[in-house]
Amino acid sequence: MIFISSGGLPPWVPDSGAPAA
């Protein structure tokens, strides 16, 4: 699944606001 982080970064970026599965 693709999550849009609050920071606008991809889910695989540690700074993402979503869990990187």
C-alpha positions as CSV (number, residue, x, y, z in Angstrom):
1,M,0.0,0.0,0.0
2,I,1.1,3.6,-0.7
3,F,0.9,6.1,2.1
4,I,1.2,9.8,1.7
5,S,3.2,11.3,4.5
6,S,2.3,14.6,6.1
7,G,5.7,15.9,5.0
8,G,5.0,15.0,1.4
9,L,7.7,12.4,1.4
10,P,7.4,8.7,0.3
11,P,6.5,6.1,2.9
12,W,10.0,4.6,2.8
13,V,11.4,7.9,4.1
14,P,12.0,7.9,7.9
15,D,10.4,11.4,8.1
16,S,7.2,10.1,6.6
17,G,4.0,10.5,8.7
18,A,2.8,7.0,7.8
19,P,4.1,3.6,8.8
20,A,6.5,2.1,6.2
21,A,5.2,-1.4,5.7
